[in-house]
Amino acid sequence: MPTSNGLRERKKRETRVALSLATIRLCVERGWENVTIEDIAAAANVSVRTFRNYFSNKAEAIAAAHVERTLRIADGIRASPPGEPLWESIVAAVRANFAPGDGAGDGAGDSAGDSAGDSADDGAGAEFGRWRDGVALMLAEPALQGEVLKANAAAQDELARAIAERTGAHPTRDVYPKLVAAVIGAGSAVAIEHCLRAEQPTHLDQVLREVFDRLAAGLPVPSDRGEHRDH
């Protein structure tokens, strides 16, 4: 049975995620300058004081979703079946946490992540274009850049710890955990950027599968220069 401390921590984490997702959604829909802390608190059904208990500004709230998603990916890697090949565990954890409507949000690449998958399922054409442009404008906001860098550093540290636990390596002395953590982040970002630049709604899950299949195979050069997969 969960302890009272465990329940409180889970509630705090849920509130943090709700505030982060509300910030992302409103900034994409309305534009950065047209969203206030009061708007976000109202959308998340909390007080402005509650928002400020978790975040000091919009940029911090947006970047926090990237860290949250990474925590869940790391947890997924740790919870993978004993004996499962490492890259199978990584692919399963990444895809599970970028699934449409998974409830986690963003950072530089990742805030785009949720919606990239959802948009591919929900609609196309003009609606997708408006959403894509809104995400691009949000991610280009200078105020977000510093928070994204901090979030990426925290995310890679957590992934490296999970990889170290799975492989028996040391999370800081050994290169391998840090290298794999960086590759996971880069691969996810490439998949998201690919979806954002697509002219038509593109399934993020399919692109993630291609990216991580190629990484797991050692990035062999395609035998046919025209080789591609339909998304």
C-alpha positions in Angstrom: 0.0 0.0 0.0 1.4 3.5 -0.9 2.6 5.5 2.0 1.2 9.0 2.7 4.6 10.5 1.6 4.4 8.4 -1.6 0.9 9.7 -2.3 1.9 13.3 -1.7 4.8 13.0 -4.0 2.7 11.4 -6.7 0.1 14.2 -6.3 2.9 16.8 -6.6 4.2 15.2 -9.7 0.8 15.0 -11.3 0.3 18.7 -10.5 3.7 19.6 -12.0 2.8 17.7 -15.2 -0.6 19.3 -15.5 0.9 22.8 -15.2 3.6 22.0 -17.7 1.2 20.6 -20.3 -1.2 23.5 -19.8 1.6 25.9 -20.4 2.7 24.1 -23.6 -0.8 23.9 -25.0 -1.7 27.6 -24.3 1.6 28.8 -25.7 1.2 26.8 -28.9 -2.4 27.9 -29.4 -2.1 31.6 -28.4 1.5 32.5 -28.8 4.1 33.1 -26.1 3.3 36.7 -25.4 -0.4 36.1 -25.2 -0.2 33.6 -22.3 0.0 34.7 -18.6 0.6 32.7 -15.5 -3.0 33.4 -14.5 -4.1 31.8 -17.8 -2.1 28.7 -17.1 -3.3 28.4 -13.5 -6.9 28.6 -14.6 -6.4 26.0 -17.4 -4.8 23.6 -14.8 -7.5 24.4 -12.3 -5.1 25.6 -9.6 -4.2 29.0 -8.0 -1.5 31.3 -9.3 0.3 30.6 -5.9 0.3 26.9 -6.7 1.9 27.6 -10.1 4.6 29.6 -8.4 5.2 26.9 -5.9 6.3 24.7 -8.8 7.8 27.1 -11.4 9.1 30.6 -11.5 8.1 31.2 -15.1 6.6 29.8 -18.3 9.9 28.6 -19.7 10.7 26.6 -16.6 7.2 25.0 -16.8 7.6 24.0 -20.4 11.1 22.5 -20.0 10.0 20.5 -16.9 7.9 18.3 -19.1 11.0 17.1 -20.9 12.5 16.1 -17.6 9.3 14.3 -16.6 9.2 12.3 -19.8 12.9 11.4 -19.4 12.2 10.2 -15.8 9.6 7.9 -17.2 11.8 6.6 -20.0 14.5 5.9 -17.4 12.0 4.1 -15.2 10.9 2.0 -18.2 14.5 1.0 -19.0 15.0 0.0 -15.3 11.8 -2.0 -15.3 12.5 -3.9 -18.5 12.6 -7.7 -18.3 15.8 -9.3 -17.2 17.9 -10.5 -20.1 16.1 -8.3 -22.6 18.7 -6.7 -25.0 19.4 -3.1 -23.9 18.3 -1.5 -27.2 15.0 -3.4 -27.2 14.4 -2.0 -23.7 15.3 1.5 -24.9 13.1 1.4 -27.9 10.1 0.1 -25.9 10.6 2.8 -23.2 11.0 5.7 -25.7 8.0 4.7 -27.8 5.8 4.1 -24.8 6.5 7.6 -23.5 6.0 9.4 -26.9 2.7 7.6 -27.6 -0.2 9.9 -28.6 -1.9 11.2 -25.5 0.7 9.7 -23.1 0.4 12.7 -20.8 3.9 13.9 -20.8 5.1 17.0 -22.5 8.1 18.8 -23.6 11.4 20.7 -23.7 13.2 21.7 -26.8 12.4 18.6 -28.7 10.0 16.9 -26.5 7.3 19.5 -26.1 6.8 18.9 -29.7 6.7 15.2 -29.0 3.2 14.8 -27.6 1.5 16.9 -30.2 3.5 15.5 -33.1 2.0 12.1 -32.4 -1.5 13.4 -31.6 -1.7 15.6 -34.7 -0.9 12.7 -37.0 -4.0 10.9 -35.6 -6.4 13.8 -35.1 -6.3 15.9 -38.3 -4.4 17.1 -41.2 -3.9 19.9 -43.6 -4.4 23.4 -42.3 -5.0 22.4 -38.7 -1.7 20.5 -38.7 0.1 23.5 -40.2 -1.2 25.9 -37.6 -0.2 23.5 -34.8 3.3 23.0 -36.3 3.8 26.7 -36.7 2.7 27.3 -33.1 5.2 24.7 -31.8 8.0 26.2 -33.9 7.4 29.7 -32.6 7.3 28.5 -29.0 10.5 26.6 -29.3 12.2 29.6 -30.9 11.4 31.8 -27.9 14.7 33.1 -26.5 13.4 32.8 -22.9 13.0 29.1 -23.4 16.5 28.3 -24.5 18.3 28.4 -21.2 15.7 26.3 -19.5 15.9 23.8 -22.3 19.6 23.4 -21.9 19.2 22.8 -18.1 16.4 20.3 -18.8 18.5 18.4 -21.3 21.4 18.2 -18.9 19.2 16.8 -16.1 17.5 14.4 -18.6 20.8 13.0 -19.8 22.1 12.5 -16.3 19.0 10.5 -15.4 19.2 8.4 -18.5 22.9 7.7 -17.9 22.1 6.5 -14.4 19.4 4.1 -15.8 21.8 2.8 -18.4 24.5 2.3 -15.9 22.2 0.3 -13.7 21.2 -1.9 -16.6 24.8 -2.5 -17.8 26.8 -2.5 -14.6 28.8 0.5 -15.7 29.5 3.5 -13.6 27.3 6.5 -14.4 30.1 9.1 -14.3 33.4 7.3 -14.6 32.4 5.2 -17.7 31.7 6.7 -21.1 29.1 4.2 -22.2 26.1 5.3 -20.1 26.6 9.0 -21.0 27.1 8.1 -24.7 23.9 6.1 -24.8 22.0 8.7 -22.9 23.1 11.4 -25.4 22.1 9.1 -28.3 18.6 8.6 -26.9 18.2 12.4 -26.6 19.5 13.1 -30.1 17.5 10.3 -31.7 14.3 11.5 -30.1 15.0 15.1 -31.1 15.7 14.1 -34.8 12.4 12.2 -34.9 10.4 15.2 -33.5 12.1 17.6 -35.9 11.3 15.3 -38.8 7.6 15.3 -37.9 7.6 19.1 -37.4 9.1 19.7 -40.8 6.8 17.2 -42.6 4.3 18.8 -45.0 1.6 16.4 -43.9 0.8 14.9 -40.5 3.4 12.3 -39.7 3.2 9.5 -37.1 5.9 10.2 -34.5 5.8 6.6 -33.3 6.8 5.3 -36.8 9.6 7.8 -37.1 10.9 6.9 -33.7 10.9 3.2 -34.6 12.9 4.0 -37.7 15.4 6.2 -35.9 16.0 3.7 -33.1 16.1 0.7 -35.4 18.9 2.3 -37.4 20.7 3.3 -34.2 20.4 -0.3 -32.8 21.8 -1.6 -36.1 24.8 0.7 -35.9 23.7 3.2 -38.4 24.6 1.3 -41.6 24.7 3.3 -44.8 21.5 2.6 -46.7 22.1 0.2 -49.6 20.0 2.3 -51.9 20.4 6.1 -51.7 16.7 6.5 -52.3 15.8 4.2 -49.5 13.2 5.6 -47.1 10.2 4.4 -45.1 6.8 5.7 -45.6 5.4 7.6 -42.6 
